[in-house]
Amino acid sequence: MAEWRSGLRGALVMGVRHGLFCLGCCWAAMLLLFVLGVMNAVWIAVLAMFILAEKTLPRSRWLSTTGGFVFILWGVALLLGGTIG
């Protein structure tokens, strides 16, 4: 609300600024959602639920940290030639 602009032009400016901010901070999640969405709707739903829980649950830092480690371990396993999922 600190960046409020009135009128149609103001709404457009706020929308563009918010979209650019969101793209800047969440580009990796957006990329994952696009790739997973093309591959499998179940995976996109799982990732969307994880992000929702991460953003809405109180004191969810443990969830973010655990999720990060899980994704890192999964990536390492895939790089080493394992098949997971």
PDB file of N, CA, C and O in Angstrom:
ATOM      1  N   MET A   1       0.825  -1.200   0.000  1.00  0.00           N
ATOM      2  CA  MET A   1       0.000   0.000   0.000  1.00  0.00           C
ATOM      3  C   MET A   1       0.864   1.257   0.000  1.00  0.00           C
ATOM      4  O   MET A   1       0.353   2.352  -0.236  1.00  0.00           O
ATOM      5  N   ALA A   2       2.144   1.122   0.257  1.00  0.00           N
ATOM      6  CA  ALA A   2       3.023   2.289   0.254  1.00  0.00           C
ATOM      7  C   ALA A   2       3.235   2.815  -1.162  1.00  0.00           C
ATOM      8  O   ALA A   2       3.635   3.966  -1.335  1.00  0.00           O
ATOM      9  N   GLU A   3       2.979   2.009  -2.155  1.00  0.00           N
ATOM     10  CA  GLU A   3       3.183   2.387  -3.553  1.00  0.00           C
ATOM     11  C   GLU A   3       1.860   2.658  -4.277  1.00  0.00           C
ATOM     12  O   GLU A   3       1.803   2.565  -5.503  1.00  0.00           O
ATOM     13  N   TRP A   4       0.797   2.993  -3.538  1.00  0.00           N
ATOM     14  CA  TRP A   4      -0.537   3.138  -4.108  1.00  0.00           C
ATOM     15  C   TRP A   4      -0.581   4.220  -5.179  1.00  0.00           C
ATOM     16  O   TRP A   4      -0.040   5.311  -5.000  1.00  0.00           O
ATOM     17  N   ARG A   5      -1.233   3.901  -6.296  1.00  0.00           N
ATOM     18  CA  ARG A   5      -1.466   4.851  -7.375  1.00  0.00           C
ATOM     19  C   ARG A   5      -2.952   4.775  -7.721  1.00  0.00           C
ATOM     20  O   ARG A   5      -3.507   3.681  -7.825  1.00  0.00           O
ATOM     21  N   SER A   6      -3.593   5.914  -7.897  1.00  0.00           N
ATOM     22  CA  SER A   6      -5.025   5.902  -8.209  1.00  0.00           C
ATOM     23  C   SER A   6      -5.250   5.982  -9.712  1.00  0.00           C
ATOM     24  O   SER A   6      -4.376   6.411 -10.466  1.00  0.00           O
ATOM     25  N   GLY A   7      -6.427   5.565 -10.127  1.00  0.00           N
ATOM     26  CA  GLY A   7      -6.802   5.621 -11.534  1.00  0.00           C
ATOM     27  C   GLY A   7      -6.341   4.410 -12.319  1.00  0.00           C
ATOM     28  O   GLY A   7      -5.624   3.548 -11.810  1.00  0.00           O
ATOM     29  N   LEU A   8      -6.772   4.365 -13.584  1.00  0.00           N
ATOM     30  CA  LEU A   8      -6.410   3.226 -14.438  1.00  0.00           C
ATOM     31  C   LEU A   8      -4.915   3.168 -14.714  1.00  0.00           C
ATOM     32  O   LEU A   8      -4.307   2.099 -14.666  1.00  0.00           O
ATOM     33  N   ARG A   9      -4.333   4.316 -15.001  1.00  0.00           N
ATOM     34  CA  ARG A   9      -2.887   4.356 -15.251  1.00  0.00           C
ATOM     35  C   ARG A   9      -2.114   3.920 -14.002  1.00  0.00           C
ATOM     36  O   ARG A   9      -1.128   3.189 -14.094  1.00  0.00           O
ATOM     37  N   GLY A  10      -2.569   4.373 -12.852  1.00  0.00           N
ATOM     38  CA  GLY A  10      -1.932   3.986 -11.592  1.00  0.00           C
ATOM     39  C   GLY A  10      -2.028   2.495 -11.343  1.00  0.00           C
ATOM     40  O   GLY A  10      -1.077   1.874 -10.866  1.00  0.00           O
ATOM     41  N   ALA A  11      -3.191   1.913 -11.669  1.00  0.00           N
ATOM     42  CA  ALA A  11      -3.360   0.471 -11.505  1.00  0.00           C
ATOM     43  C   ALA A  11      -2.411  -0.294 -12.422  1.00  0.00           C
ATOM     44  O   ALA A  11      -1.834  -1.307 -12.028  1.00  0.00           O
ATOM     45  N   LEU A  12      -2.258   0.200 -13.641  1.00  0.00           N
ATOM     46  CA  LEU A  12      -1.339  -0.438 -14.585  1.00  0.00           C
ATOM     47  C   LEU A  12       0.101  -0.357 -14.068  1.00  0.00           C
ATOM     48  O   LEU A  12       0.830  -1.348 -14.095  1.00  0.00           O
ATOM     49  N   VAL A  13       0.501   0.815 -13.601  1.00  0.00           N
ATOM     50  CA  VAL A  13       1.861   0.996 -13.072  1.00  0.00           C
ATOM     51  C   VAL A  13       2.087   0.075 -11.880  1.00  0.00           C
ATOM     52  O   VAL A  13       3.129  -0.575 -11.790  1.00  0.00           O
ATOM     53  N   MET A  14       1.119   0.012 -10.960  1.00  0.00           N
ATOM     54  CA  MET A  14       1.265  -0.869  -9.794  1.00  0.00           C
ATOM     55  C   MET A  14       1.357  -2.328 -10.217  1.00  0.00           C
ATOM     56  O   MET A  14       2.163  -3.079  -9.668  1.00  0.00           O
ATOM     57  N   GLY A  15       0.539  -2.742 -11.189  1.00  0.00           N
ATOM     58  CA  GLY A  15       0.563  -4.118 -11.656  1.00  0.00           C
ATOM     59  C   GLY A  15       1.876  -4.493 -12.307  1.00  0.00           C
ATOM     60  O   GLY A  15       2.411  -5.575 -12.062  1.00  0.00           O
ATOM     61  N   VAL A  16       2.399  -3.603 -13.139  1.00  0.00           N
ATOM     62  CA  VAL A  16       3.679  -3.864 -13.803  1.00  0.00           C
ATOM     63  C   VAL A  16       4.803  -3.938 -12.772  1.00  0.00           C
ATOM     64  O   VAL A  16       5.639  -4.839 -12.830  1.00  0.00           O
ATOM     65  N   ARG A  17       4.828  -2.998 -11.831  1.00  0.00           N
ATOM     66  CA  ARG A  17       5.875  -3.008 -10.795  1.00  0.00           C
ATOM     67  C   ARG A  17       5.788  -4.251  -9.937  1.00  0.00           C
ATOM     68  O   ARG A  17       6.811  -4.858  -9.619  1.00  0.00           O
ATOM     69  N   HIS A  18       4.575  -4.641  -9.556  1.00  0.00           N
ATOM     70  CA  HIS A  18       4.409  -5.845  -8.746  1.00  0.00           C
ATOM     71  C   HIS A  18       4.832  -7.081  -9.534  1.00  0.00           C
ATOM     72  O   HIS A  18       5.507  -7.958  -8.995  1.00  0.00           O
ATOM     73  N   GLY A  19       4.441  -7.157 -10.803  1.00  0.00           N
ATOM     74  CA  GLY A  19       4.822  -8.289 -11.635  1.00  0.00           C
ATOM     75  C   GLY A  19       6.320  -8.412 -11.788  1.00  0.00           C
ATOM     76  O   GLY A  19       6.858  -9.517 -11.714  1.00  0.00           O
ATOM     77  N   LEU A  20       7.011  -7.296 -12.000  1.00  0.00           N
ATOM     78  CA  LEU A  20       8.469  -7.321 -12.126  1.00  0.00           C
ATOM     79  C   LEU A  20       9.133  -7.725 -10.819  1.00  0.00           C
ATOM     80  O   LEU A  20      10.112  -8.470 -10.821  1.00  0.00           O
ATOM     81  N   PHE A  21       8.598  -7.231  -9.696  1.00  0.00           N
ATOM     82  CA  PHE A  21       9.133  -7.626  -8.388  1.00  0.00           C
ATOM     83  C   PHE A  21       8.954  -9.120  -8.167  1.00  0.00           C
ATOM     84  O   PHE A  21       9.875  -9.808  -7.727  1.00  0.00           O
ATOM     85  N   CYS A  22       7.763  -9.614  -8.475  1.00  0.00           N
ATOM     86  CA  CYS A  22       7.458 -11.035  -8.295  1.00  0.00           C
ATOM     87  C   CYS A  22       8.350 -11.896  -9.190  1.00  0.00           C
ATOM     88  O   CYS A  22       8.871 -12.920  -8.749  1.00  0.00           O
ATOM     89  N   LEU A  23       8.524 -11.487 -10.426  1.00  0.00           N
ATOM     90  CA  LEU A  23       9.386 -12.208 -11.348  1.00  0.00           C
ATOM     91  C   LEU A  23      10.826 -12.212 -10.842  1.00  0.00           C
ATOM     92  O   LEU A  23      11.522 -13.222 -10.945  1.00  0.00           O
ATOM     93  N   GLY A  24      11.266 -11.087 -10.299  1.00  0.00           N
ATOM     94  CA  GLY A  24      12.632 -10.985  -9.789  1.00  0.00           C
ATOM     95  C   GLY A  24      12.894 -11.865  -8.590  1.00  0.00           C
ATOM     96  O   GLY A  24      13.975 -12.443  -8.476  1.00  0.00           O
ATOM     97  N   CYS A  25      11.938 -11.979  -7.697  1.00  0.00           N
ATOM     98  CA  CYS A  25      12.188 -12.756  -6.486  1.00  0.00           C
ATOM     99  C   CYS A  25      11.787 -14.223  -6.629  1.00  0.00           C
ATOM    100  O   CYS A  25      12.291 -15.062  -5.882  1.00  0.00           O
ATOM    101  N   CYS A  26      10.915 -14.551  -7.544  1.00  0.00           N
ATOM    102  CA  CYS A  26      10.373 -15.909  -7.618  1.00  0.00           C
ATOM    103  C   CYS A  26      10.625 -16.581  -8.965  1.00  0.00           C
ATOM    104  O   CYS A  26       9.901 -17.509  -9.325  1.00  0.00           O
ATOM    105  N   TRP A  27      11.620 -16.142  -9.710  1.00  0.00           N
ATOM    106  CA  TRP A  27      11.842 -16.672 -11.054  1.00  0.00           C
ATOM    107  C   TRP A  27      12.120 -18.171 -11.026  1.00  0.00           C
ATOM    108  O   TRP A  27      11.692 -18.893 -11.926  1.00  0.00           O
ATOM    109  N   ALA A  28      12.833 -18.650 -10.003  1.00  0.00           N
ATOM    110  CA  ALA A  28      13.151 -20.083  -9.942  1.00  0.00           C
ATOM    111  C   ALA A  28      11.879 -20.907  -9.718  1.00  0.00           C
ATOM    112  O   ALA A  28      11.689 -21.947 -10.348  1.00  0.00           O
ATOM    113  N   ALA A  29      11.013 -20.436  -8.821  1.00  0.00           N
ATOM    114  CA  ALA A  29       9.759 -21.148  -8.580  1.00  0.00           C
ATOM    115  C   ALA A  29       8.878 -21.116  -9.828  1.00  0.00           C
ATOM    116  O   ALA A  29       8.229 -22.110 -10.153  1.00  0.00           O
ATOM    117  N   MET A  30       8.851 -19.988 -10.525  1.00  0.00           N
ATOM    118  CA  MET A  30       8.054 -19.894 -11.755  1.00  0.00           C
ATOM    119  C   MET A  30       8.594 -20.842 -12.820  1.00  0.00           C
ATOM    120  O   MET A  30       7.822 -21.470 -13.544  1.00  0.00           O
ATOM    121  N   LEU A  31       9.914 -20.945 -12.918  1.00  0.00           N
ATOM    122  CA  LEU A  31      10.516 -21.856 -13.885  1.00  0.00           C
ATOM    123  C   LEU A  31      10.165 -23.301 -13.547  1.00  0.00           C
ATOM    124  O   LEU A  31       9.811 -24.081 -14.431  1.00  0.00           O
ATOM    125  N   LEU A  32      10.262 -23.657 -12.264  1.00  0.00           N
ATOM    126  CA  LEU A  32       9.884 -25.014 -11.844  1.00  0.00           C
ATOM    127  C   LEU A  32       8.416 -25.293 -12.130  1.00  0.00           C
ATOM    128  O   LEU A  32       8.071 -26.364 -12.628  1.00  0.00           O
ATOM    129  N   LEU A  33       7.553 -24.336 -11.818  1.00  0.00           N
ATOM    130  CA  LEU A  33       6.129 -24.535 -12.064  1.00  0.00           C
ATOM    131  C   LEU A  33       5.842 -24.721 -13.549  1.00  0.00           C
ATOM    132  O   LEU A  33       4.987 -25.525 -13.920  1.00  0.00           O
ATOM    133  N   PHE A  34       6.549 -23.986 -14.395  1.00  0.00           N
ATOM    134  CA  PHE A  34       6.349 -24.148 -15.839  1.00  0.00           C
ATOM    135  C   PHE A  34       6.820 -25.521 -16.303  1.00  0.00           C
ATOM    136  O   PHE A  34       6.089 -26.227 -16.998  1.00  0.00           O
ATOM    137  N   VAL A  35       8.034 -25.899 -15.923  1.00  0.00           N
ATOM    138  CA  VAL A  35       8.592 -27.185 -16.367  1.00  0.00           C
ATOM    139  C   VAL A  35       7.762 -28.344 -15.830  1.00  0.00           C
ATOM    140  O   VAL A  35       7.414 -29.259 -16.576  1.00  0.00           O
ATOM    141  N   LEU A  36       7.442 -28.307 -14.530  1.00  0.00           N
ATOM    142  CA  LEU A  36       6.656 -29.395 -13.948  1.00  0.00           C
ATOM    143  C   LEU A  36       5.243 -29.422 -14.505  1.00  0.00           C
ATOM    144  O   LEU A  36       4.660 -30.494 -14.670  1.00  0.00           O
ATOM    145  N   GLY A  37       4.688 -28.250 -14.795  1.00  0.00           N
ATOM    146  CA  GLY A  37       3.345 -28.183 -15.346  1.00  0.00           C
ATOM    147  C   GLY A  37       3.258 -28.799 -16.724  1.00  0.00           C
ATOM    148  O   GLY A  37       2.246 -29.401 -17.083  1.00  0.00           O
ATOM    149  N   VAL A  38       4.323 -28.647 -17.496  1.00  0.00           N
ATOM    150  CA  VAL A  38       4.358 -29.250 -18.823  1.00  0.00           C
ATOM    151  C   VAL A  38       4.499 -30.769 -18.698  1.00  0.00           C
ATOM    152  O   VAL A  38       3.948 -31.516 -19.507  1.00  0.00           O
ATOM    153  N   MET A  39       5.243 -31.224 -17.677  1.00  0.00           N
ATOM    154  CA  MET A  39       5.526 -32.649 -17.528  1.00  0.00           C
ATOM    155  C   MET A  39       4.399 -33.407 -16.826  1.00  0.00           C
ATOM    156  O   MET A  39       3.984 -34.468 -17.294  1.00  0.00           O
ATOM    157  N   ASN A  40       3.901 -32.873 -15.708  1.00  0.00           N
ATOM    158  CA  ASN A  40       2.987 -33.658 -14.892  1.00  0.00           C
ATOM    159  C   ASN A  40       2.175 -32.727 -13.987  1.00  0.00           C
ATOM    160  O   ASN A  40       2.751 -31.950 -13.226  1.00  0.00           O
ATOM    161  N   ALA A  41       0.874 -32.798 -14.062  1.00  0.00           N
ATOM    162  CA  ALA A  41      -0.001 -31.934 -13.260  1.00  0.00           C
ATOM    163  C   ALA A  41       0.082 -32.255 -11.773  1.00  0.00           C
ATOM    164  O   ALA A  41      -0.124 -31.371 -10.941  1.00  0.00           O
ATOM    165  N   VAL A  42       0.378 -33.502 -11.425  1.00  0.00           N
ATOM    166  CA  VAL A  42       0.489 -33.878 -10.006  1.00  0.00           C
ATOM    167  C   VAL A  42       1.685 -33.169  -9.376  1.00  0.00           C
ATOM    168  O   VAL A  42       1.577 -32.651  -8.265  1.00  0.00           O
ATOM    169  N   TRP A  43       2.828 -33.139 -10.073  1.00  0.00           N
ATOM    170  CA  TRP A  43       4.015 -32.480  -9.538  1.00  0.00           C
ATOM    171  C   TRP A  43       3.790 -30.979  -9.357  1.00  0.00           C
ATOM    172  O   TRP A  43       4.253 -30.394  -8.378  1.00  0.00           O
ATOM    173  N   ILE A  44       3.091 -30.365 -10.285  1.00  0.00           N
ATOM    174  CA  ILE A  44       2.832 -28.932 -10.141  1.00  0.00           C
ATOM    175  C   ILE A  44       1.921 -28.684  -8.938  1.00  0.00           C
ATOM    176  O   ILE A  44       2.095 -27.687  -8.237  1.00  0.00           O
ATOM    177  N   ALA A  45       0.967 -29.555  -8.689  1.00  0.00           N
ATOM    178  CA  ALA A  45       0.088 -29.415  -7.523  1.00  0.00           C
ATOM    179  C   ALA A  45       0.871 -29.594  -6.229  1.00  0.00           C
ATOM    180  O   ALA A  45       0.652 -28.860  -5.266  1.00  0.00           O
ATOM    181  N   VAL A  46       1.780 -30.562  -6.200  1.00  0.00           N
ATOM    182  CA  VAL A  46       2.611 -30.792  -5.005  1.00  0.00           C
ATOM    183  C   VAL A  46       3.489 -29.571  -4.733  1.00  0.00           C
ATOM    184  O   VAL A  46       3.570 -29.109  -3.595  1.00  0.00           O
ATOM    185  N   LEU A  47       4.142 -29.050  -5.761  1.00  0.00           N
ATOM    186  CA  LEU A  47       4.994 -27.883  -5.577  1.00  0.00           C
ATOM    187  C   LEU A  47       4.168 -26.662  -5.168  1.00  0.00           C
ATOM    188  O   LEU A  47       4.605 -25.883  -4.321  1.00  0.00           O
ATOM    189  N   ALA A  48       3.007 -26.487  -5.745  1.00  0.00           N
ATOM    190  CA  ALA A  48       2.142 -25.359  -5.379  1.00  0.00           C
ATOM    191  C   ALA A  48       1.686 -25.464  -3.922  1.00  0.00           C
ATOM    192  O   ALA A  48       1.632 -24.457  -3.217  1.00  0.00           O
ATOM    193  N   MET A  49       1.358 -26.677  -3.468  1.00  0.00           N
ATOM    194  CA  MET A  49       0.963 -26.860  -2.057  1.00  0.00           C
ATOM    195  C   MET A  49       2.140 -26.578  -1.120  1.00  0.00           C
ATOM    196  O   MET A  49       1.958 -25.991  -0.053  1.00  0.00           O
ATOM    197  N   PHE A  50       3.348 -26.997  -1.518  1.00  0.00           N
ATOM    198  CA  PHE A  50       4.541 -26.713  -0.712  1.00  0.00           C
ATOM    199  C   PHE A  50       4.751 -25.210  -0.580  1.00  0.00           C
ATOM    200  O   PHE A  50       5.001 -24.711   0.517  1.00  0.00           O
ATOM    201  N   ILE A  51       4.652 -24.490  -1.689  1.00  0.00           N
ATOM    202  CA  ILE A  51       4.849 -23.044  -1.660  1.00  0.00           C
ATOM    203  C   ILE A  51       3.751 -22.369  -0.839  1.00  0.00           C
ATOM    204  O   ILE A  51       4.025 -21.434  -0.087  1.00  0.00           O
ATOM    205  N   LEU A  52       2.511 -22.839  -0.979  1.00  0.00           N
ATOM    206  CA  LEU A  52       1.412 -22.287  -0.186  1.00  0.00           C
ATOM    207  C   LEU A  52       1.664 -22.491   1.308  1.00  0.00           C
ATOM    208  O   LEU A  52       1.496 -21.564   2.100  1.00  0.00           O
ATOM    209  N   ALA A  53       2.065 -23.695   1.688  1.00  0.00           N
ATOM    210  CA  ALA A  53       2.353 -23.971   3.103  1.00  0.00           C
ATOM    211  C   ALA A  53       3.512 -23.108   3.593  1.00  0.00           C
ATOM    212  O   ALA A  53       3.475 -22.573   4.701  1.00  0.00           O
ATOM    213  N   GLU A  54       4.527 -22.980   2.768  1.00  0.00           N
ATOM    214  CA  GLU A  54       5.698 -22.180   3.130  1.00  0.00           C
ATOM    215  C   GLU A  54       5.335 -20.720   3.357  1.00  0.00           C
ATOM    216  O   GLU A  54       5.892 -20.070   4.241  1.00  0.00           O
ATOM    217  N   LYS A  55       4.401 -20.201   2.562  1.00  0.00           N
ATOM    218  CA  LYS A  55       4.031 -18.789   2.651  1.00  0.00           C
ATOM    219  C   LYS A  55       2.968 -18.503   3.706  1.00  0.00           C
ATOM    220  O   LYS A  55       2.888 -17.377   4.197  1.00  0.00           O
ATOM    221  N   THR A  56       2.148 -19.492   4.068  1.00  0.00           N
ATOM    222  CA  THR A  56       1.014 -19.200   4.953  1.00  0.00           C
ATOM    223  C   THR A  56       1.151 -19.747   6.368  1.00  0.00           C
ATOM    224  O   THR A  56       0.556 -19.190   7.291  1.00  0.00           O
ATOM    225  N   LEU A  57       1.906 -20.806   6.567  1.00  0.00           N
ATOM    226  CA  LEU A  57       2.026 -21.359   7.912  1.00  0.00           C
ATOM    227  C   LEU A  57       2.891 -20.464   8.789  1.00  0.00           C
ATOM    228  O   LEU A  57       3.909 -19.943   8.335  1.00  0.00           O
ATOM    229  N   PRO A  58       2.488 -20.282  10.048  1.00  0.00           N
ATOM    230  CA  PRO A  58       3.323 -19.478  10.944  1.00  0.00           C
ATOM    231  C   PRO A  58       4.614 -20.242  11.268  1.00  0.00           C
ATOM    232  O   PRO A  58       4.609 -21.466  11.405  1.00  0.00           O
ATOM    233  N   ARG A  59       5.685 -19.518  11.385  1.00  0.00           N
ATOM    234  CA  ARG A  59       6.992 -20.095  11.720  1.00  0.00           C
ATOM    235  C   ARG A  59       7.377 -21.233  10.791  1.00  0.00           C
ATOM    236  O   ARG A  59       7.746 -22.316  11.246  1.00  0.00           O
ATOM    237  N   SER A  60       7.292 -20.991   9.512  1.00  0.00           N
ATOM    238  CA  SER A  60       7.544 -22.055   8.538  1.00  0.00           C
ATOM    239  C   SER A  60       8.998 -22.075   8.054  1.00  0.00           C
ATOM    240  O   SER A  60       9.296 -22.671   7.018  1.00  0.00           O
ATOM    241  N   ARG A  61       9.887 -21.438   8.785  1.00  0.00           N
ATOM    242  CA  ARG A  61      11.296 -21.435   8.374  1.00  0.00           C
ATOM    243  C   ARG A  61      11.847 -22.857   8.310  1.00  0.00           C
ATOM    244  O   ARG A  61      12.636 -23.171   7.419  1.00  0.00           O
ATOM    245  N   TRP A  62      11.447 -23.712   9.230  1.00  0.00           N
ATOM    246  CA  TRP A  62      11.914 -25.106   9.207  1.00  0.00           C
ATOM    247  C   TRP A  62      11.468 -25.807   7.934  1.00  0.00           C
ATOM    248  O   TRP A  62      12.195 -26.636   7.386  1.00  0.00           O
ATOM    249  N   LEU A  63      10.263 -25.470   7.462  1.00  0.00           N
ATOM    250  CA  LEU A  63       9.744 -26.066   6.230  1.00  0.00           C
ATOM    251  C   LEU A  63      10.576 -25.614   5.029  1.00  0.00           C
ATOM    252  O   LEU A  63      10.901 -26.418   4.155  1.00  0.00           O
ATOM    253  N   SER A  64      10.916 -24.337   4.991  1.00  0.00           N
ATOM    254  CA  SER A  64      11.733 -23.816   3.895  1.00  0.00           C
ATOM    255  C   SER A  64      13.116 -24.462   3.895  1.00  0.00           C
ATOM    256  O   SER A  64      13.617 -24.872   2.848  1.00  0.00           O
ATOM    257  N   THR A  65      13.724 -24.550   5.068  1.00  0.00           N
ATOM    258  CA  THR A  65      15.060 -25.135   5.184  1.00  0.00           C
ATOM    259  C   THR A  65      15.048 -26.612   4.821  1.00  0.00           C
ATOM    260  O   THR A  65      15.903 -27.076   4.066  1.00  0.00           O
ATOM    261  N   THR A  66      14.090 -27.346   5.351  1.00  0.00           N
ATOM    262  CA  THR A  66      13.987 -28.773   5.046  1.00  0.00           C
ATOM    263  C   THR A  66      13.708 -28.993   3.565  1.00  0.00           C
ATOM    264  O   THR A  66      14.322 -29.854   2.936  1.00  0.00           O
ATOM    265  N   GLY A  67      12.800 -28.229   3.017  1.00  0.00           N
ATOM    266  CA  GLY A  67      12.492 -28.344   1.589  1.00  0.00           C
ATOM    267  C   GLY A  67      13.710 -28.054   0.726  1.00  0.00           C
ATOM    268  O   GLY A  67      13.957 -28.740  -0.266  1.00  0.00           O
ATOM    269  N   GLY A  68      14.472 -27.030   1.112  1.00  0.00           N
ATOM    270  CA  GLY A  68      15.686 -26.702   0.370  1.00  0.00           C
ATOM    271  C   GLY A  68      16.681 -27.846   0.379  1.00  0.00           C
ATOM    272  O   GLY A  68      17.254 -28.183  -0.657  1.00  0.00           O
ATOM    273  N   PHE A  69      16.890 -28.447   1.548  1.00  0.00           N
ATOM    274  CA  PHE A  69      17.815 -29.585   1.641  1.00  0.00           C
ATOM    275  C   PHE A  69      17.317 -30.782   0.833  1.00  0.00           C
ATOM    276  O   PHE A  69      18.104 -31.465   0.177  1.00  0.00           O
ATOM    277  N   VAL A  70      16.019 -31.029   0.883  1.00  0.00           N
ATOM    278  CA  VAL A  70      15.456 -32.148   0.112  1.00  0.00           C
ATOM    279  C   VAL A  70      15.686 -31.934  -1.378  1.00  0.00           C
ATOM    280  O   VAL A  70      16.092 -32.856  -2.085  1.00  0.00           O
ATOM    281  N   PHE A  71      15.428 -30.722  -1.854  1.00  0.00           N
ATOM    282  CA  PHE A  71      15.624 -30.445  -3.284  1.00  0.00           C
ATOM    283  C   PHE A  71      17.102 -30.516  -3.675  1.00  0.00           C
ATOM    284  O   PHE A  71      17.429 -30.974  -4.770  1.00  0.00           O
ATOM    285  N   ILE A  72      17.995 -30.066  -2.789  1.00  0.00           N
ATOM    286  CA  ILE A  72      19.435 -30.168  -3.067  1.00  0.00           C
ATOM    287  C   ILE A  72      19.855 -31.633  -3.148  1.00  0.00           C
ATOM    288  O   ILE A  72      20.555 -32.025  -4.081  1.00  0.00           O
ATOM    289  N   LEU A  73      19.433 -32.441  -2.179  1.00  0.00           N
ATOM    290  CA  LEU A  73      19.776 -33.868  -2.189  1.00  0.00           C
ATOM    291  C   LEU A  73      19.197 -34.569  -3.416  1.00  0.00           C
ATOM    292  O   LEU A  73      19.852 -35.424  -4.012  1.00  0.00           O
ATOM    293  N   TRP A  74      17.989 -34.214  -3.787  1.00  0.00           N
ATOM    294  CA  TRP A  74      17.358 -34.790  -4.961  1.00  0.00           C
ATOM    295  C   TRP A  74      18.150 -34.444  -6.220  1.00  0.00           C
ATOM    296  O   TRP A  74      18.379 -35.302  -7.073  1.00  0.00           O
ATOM    297  N   GLY A  75      18.567 -33.181  -6.330  1.00  0.00           N
ATOM    298  CA  GLY A  75      19.358 -32.756  -7.474  1.00  0.00           C
ATOM    299  C   GLY A  75      20.695 -33.472  -7.549  1.00  0.00           C
ATOM    300  O   GLY A  75      21.130 -33.869  -8.630  1.00  0.00           O
ATOM    301  N   VAL A  76      21.356 -33.641  -6.397  1.00  0.00           N
ATOM    302  CA  VAL A  76      22.636 -34.358  -6.369  1.00  0.00           C
ATOM    303  C   VAL A  76      22.429 -35.811  -6.796  1.00  0.00           C
ATOM    304  O   VAL A  76      23.218 -36.356  -7.568  1.00  0.00           O
ATOM    305  N   ALA A  77      21.357 -36.436  -6.286  1.00  0.00           N
ATOM    306  CA  ALA A  77      21.073 -37.826  -6.656  1.00  0.00           C
ATOM    307  C   ALA A  77      20.824 -37.950  -8.150  1.00  0.00           C
ATOM    308  O   ALA A  77      21.280 -38.908  -8.775  1.00  0.00           O
ATOM    309  N   LEU A  78      20.107 -36.996  -8.731  1.00  0.00           N
ATOM    310  CA  LEU A  78      19.862 -37.021 -10.176  1.00  0.00           C
ATOM    311  C   LEU A  78      21.148 -36.814 -10.967  1.00  0.00           C
ATOM    312  O   LEU A  78      21.347 -37.439 -12.008  1.00  0.00           O
ATOM    313  N   LEU A  79      22.020 -35.936 -10.473  1.00  0.00           N
ATOM    314  CA  LEU A  79      23.293 -35.710 -11.152  1.00  0.00           C
ATOM    315  C   LEU A  79      24.204 -36.930 -11.100  1.00  0.00           C
ATOM    316  O   LEU A  79      24.985 -37.173 -12.020  1.00  0.00           O
ATOM    317  N   LEU A  80      24.097 -37.689 -10.021  1.00  0.00           N
ATOM    318  CA  LEU A  80      24.909 -38.885  -9.868  1.00  0.00           C
ATOM    319  C   LEU A  80      24.335 -40.093 -10.598  1.00  0.00           C
ATOM    320  O   LEU A  80      24.905 -41.183 -10.543  1.00  0.00           O
ATOM    321  N   GLY A  81      23.228 -39.907 -11.268  1.00  0.00           N
ATOM    322  CA  GLY A  81      22.670 -40.964 -12.109  1.00  0.00           C
ATOM    323  C   GLY A  81      21.534 -41.751 -11.482  1.00  0.00           C
ATOM    324  O   GLY A  81      21.070 -42.730 -12.065  1.00  0.00           O
ATOM    325  N   GLY A  82      21.083 -41.348 -10.321  1.00  0.00           N
ATOM    326  CA  GLY A  82      19.965 -42.052  -9.706  1.00  0.00           C
ATOM    327  C   GLY A  82      18.651 -41.619 -10.323  1.00  0.00           C
ATOM    328  O   GLY A  82      18.542 -40.530 -10.888  1.00  0.00           O
ATOM    329  N   THR A  83      17.677 -42.465 -10.211  1.00  0.00           N
ATOM    330  CA  THR A  83      16.338 -42.106 -10.688  1.00  0.00           C
ATOM    331  C   THR A  83      15.421 -42.074  -9.484  1.00  0.00           C
ATOM    332  O   THR A  83      15.207 -43.083  -8.813  1.00  0.00           O
ATOM    333  N   ILE A  84      14.886 -40.896  -9.226  1.00  0.00           N
ATOM    334  CA  ILE A  84      13.975 -40.699  -8.098  1.00  0.00           C
ATOM    335  C   ILE A  84      12.642 -40.216  -8.656  1.00  0.00           C
ATOM    336  O   ILE A  84      12.596 -39.299  -9.476  1.00  0.00           O
ATOM    337  N   GLY A  85      11.584 -40.827  -8.214  1.00  0.00           N
ATOM    338  CA  GLY A  85      10.251 -40.372  -8.607  1.00  0.00           C
ATOM    339  C   GLY A  85       9.869 -40.991  -9.889  1.00  0.00           C
ATOM    340  O   GLY A  85       8.777 -40.737 -10.397  1.00  0.00           O
TER     341      GLY A  85
END
